[in-house]
């Protein structure tokens, strides 16, 4: 009988300290307070909010590790957005790596996050390179277009390392 009590006691301690749910999908929106901050909303695979998510979860936000506190499925990032920029969110848990690349447009004090498909991030330079190889006269224009593409990405917070990180994470999730 002692062993049964000991087993129940150990099992209750083991499950009592674990986080009950993993965040496998999330939505990023402007905070309701309109204070130039973003809110992360835990969601299911159909983008329906999960209000059961509570606790501290670690996210990588544009390469910086942030411990974010969720309450009823919503967490507010402590960082303020000063200008339009790329923001890369990444969360790792037992079921894998979950990431999103967003371009946050700041206009008149409002934030509008737009999710960027990684496919377009890969396809745009790839199409320019293919056209440059197909039409030899297009090489100079292709180099200029690629430099403009890289400058736009870099000046808005998407540097080369983040570009490759998003691409590699996307390709890992395909397999």
C-alpha positions as CSV (number, residue, x, y, z in Angstrom):
1,X,0.0,0.0,0.0
2,X,2.9,2.3,0.7
3,X,4.2,1.8,-2.8
4,X,0.9,2.9,-4.3
5,X,0.9,6.1,-2.3
6,X,4.5,6.8,-3.2
7,X,3.7,6.2,-6.9
8,X,0.7,8.5,-6.8
9,X,2.8,11.1,-5.0
10,X,5.7,11.0,-7.4
11,X,3.3,11.0,-10.4
12,X,1.5,14.0,-9.2
13,X,4.7,16.0,-8.6
14,X,6.0,15.1,-12.0
15,X,2.9,16.3,-13.9
16,X,2.3,19.3,-11.7
17,X,5.4,21.2,-12.8
18,X,5.3,20.5,-16.5
19,X,3.7,22.8,-19.0
20,X,0.4,21.4,-20.0
21,X,0.5,22.4,-23.7
22,X,3.0,23.1,-26.4
23,X,2.7,26.0,-28.8
24,X,2.7,24.5,-32.3
25,X,1.2,27.5,-34.1
26,X,0.9,31.1,-33.3
27,X,-0.6,34.3,-34.7
28,X,1.1,37.7,-34.5
29,X,-1.0,40.8,-34.3
30,X,-0.7,44.4,-33.0
31,X,-1.3,44.7,-29.2
32,X,-4.8,45.9,-28.3
33,X,-3.2,48.8,-26.3
34,X,-1.8,50.3,-29.6
35,X,1.5,50.9,-27.9
36,X,3.7,49.9,-30.9
37,X,4.1,46.4,-29.5
38,X,3.2,43.0,-31.0
39,X,1.1,40.3,-29.4
40,X,1.6,36.6,-29.9
41,X,-1.5,34.5,-29.8
42,X,-1.2,30.8,-29.3
43,X,-3.3,29.0,-31.9
44,X,-4.2,25.6,-33.2
45,X,-3.6,24.3,-36.7
46,X,-6.7,26.2,-37.9
47,X,-5.6,29.5,-36.4
48,X,-8.2,29.4,-33.7
49,X,-6.8,30.9,-30.4
50,X,-5.9,28.5,-27.6
51,X,-6.9,30.1,-24.3
52,X,-5.5,27.2,-22.3
53,X,-1.9,28.3,-22.9
54,X,-0.5,29.9,-19.7
55,X,3.1,30.2,-18.5
56,X,6.5,31.2,-19.7
57,X,7.6,30.1,-23.2
58,X,10.9,30.9,-24.9
59,X,10.8,32.5,-28.4
60,X,13.6,33.7,-30.6
61,X,12.6,37.1,-31.9
62,X,14.8,38.2,-34.8
63,X,17.7,36.2,-33.3
64,X,17.2,37.4,-29.7
65,X,16.0,34.9,-27.1
66,X,12.9,36.2,-25.2
67,X,11.1,34.5,-22.4
68,X,7.5,35.5,-23.0
69,X,4.7,35.1,-20.4
70,X,1.4,33.8,-21.8
71,X,-1.9,34.4,-20.1
72,X,-5.0,32.9,-21.6
73,X,-3.2,32.2,-24.8
74,X,-1.9,35.8,-25.4
75,X,1.5,37.3,-24.7
76,X,2.8,40.8,-25.4
77,X,6.3,41.3,-26.6
78,X,8.3,43.8,-24.5
79,X,10.0,45.3,-27.6
80,X,8.5,48.3,-29.3
81,X,8.5,48.6,-33.1
82,X,9.9,52.0,-34.2
83,X,9.7,51.6,-38.0
84,X,8.6,49.1,-40.6
85,X,10.8,46.0,-40.3
86,X,11.1,42.3,-40.8
87,X,10.6,40.2,-37.6
88,X,11.4,36.5,-37.4
89,X,9.7,34.5,-34.7
90,X,10.9,31.0,-33.8
91,X,9.7,28.7,-31.1
92,X,11.2,25.3,-30.4
93,X,9.5,22.5,-28.4
94,X,9.3,18.8,-28.2
95,X,7.3,18.5,-31.5
96,X,9.7,20.6,-33.5
97,X,10.6,24.1,-34.6
98,X,7.8,26.5,-35.4
99,X,8.7,29.8,-37.1
100,X,7.2,32.7,-38.9
101,X,8.7,35.6,-40.9
102,X,6.7,38.8,-40.8
103,X,7.0,42.2,-42.3
104,X,5.6,44.7,-39.8
105,X,4.4,47.9,-41.5
106,X,4.3,50.9,-39.1
107,X,2.1,53.6,-40.5
108,X,0.4,56.5,-38.5
109,X,1.3,54.7,-35.2
110,X,-0.5,51.5,-36.2
111,X,1.2,48.2,-36.8
112,X,0.2,45.8,-39.6
113,X,2.0,42.5,-39.5
114,X,2.1,40.6,-42.8
115,X,3.2,37.0,-42.9
116,X,5.9,36.5,-45.6
117,X,5.9,33.1,-47.2
118,X,9.4,31.6,-47.3
119,X,8.7,30.4,-50.8
120,X,8.6,33.9,-52.1
121,X,11.8,34.7,-50.2
122,X,13.5,31.9,-52.0
123,X,11.7,32.3,-55.4
124,X,12.4,36.0,-56.0
125,X,16.3,35.6,-56.1
126,X,16.0,32.3,-57.8
127,X,13.9,33.7,-60.7
128,X,16.2,36.6,-61.1
129,X,19.2,34.2,-61.3
130,X,17.5,31.9,-63.8
131,X,16.6,34.9,-66.0
132,X,20.2,36.1,-65.8
133,X,21.4,32.7,-67.0
134,X,18.7,32.5,-69.7
135,X,19.3,36.0,-71.2
136,X,23.0,37.1,-71.1
137,X,22.0,40.7,-71.6
138,X,20.0,40.6,-68.4
139,X,23.0,39.9,-66.2
140,X,23.7,43.5,-65.2
141,X,20.0,44.2,-64.5
142,X,19.8,40.9,-62.5
143,X,22.9,41.9,-60.4
144,X,21.3,45.3,-59.7
145,X,17.9,43.7,-58.8
146,X,19.6,41.3,-56.5
147,X,21.6,44.1,-54.8
148,X,18.4,46.1,-54.4
149,X,16.6,43.0,-53.0
150,X,19.5,42.4,-50.5
151,X,19.6,46.1,-49.5
152,X,15.9,46.3,-48.9
153,X,16.0,43.1,-46.7
154,X,19.0,44.2,-44.8
155,X,17.8,47.8,-44.2
156,X,14.6,46.5,-42.8
157,X,16.1,44.0,-40.4
158,X,16.5,40.8,-42.4
159,X,20.2,40.2,-42.6
160,X,21.8,37.3,-44.5
161,X,22.0,35.0,-41.4
162,X,18.3,35.4,-40.7
163,X,17.6,34.8,-44.4
164,X,19.4,31.5,-44.4
165,X,18.0,30.5,-41.0
166,X,14.4,31.0,-42.2
167,X,15.2,29.1,-45.4
168,X,16.8,26.2,-43.6
169,X,13.9,26.0,-41.0
170,X,11.4,26.0,-43.9
171,X,13.2,23.2,-45.7
172,X,13.5,21.2,-42.4
173,X,9.7,21.5,-41.9
174,X,9.0,20.2,-45.4
175,X,10.7,16.8,-44.7
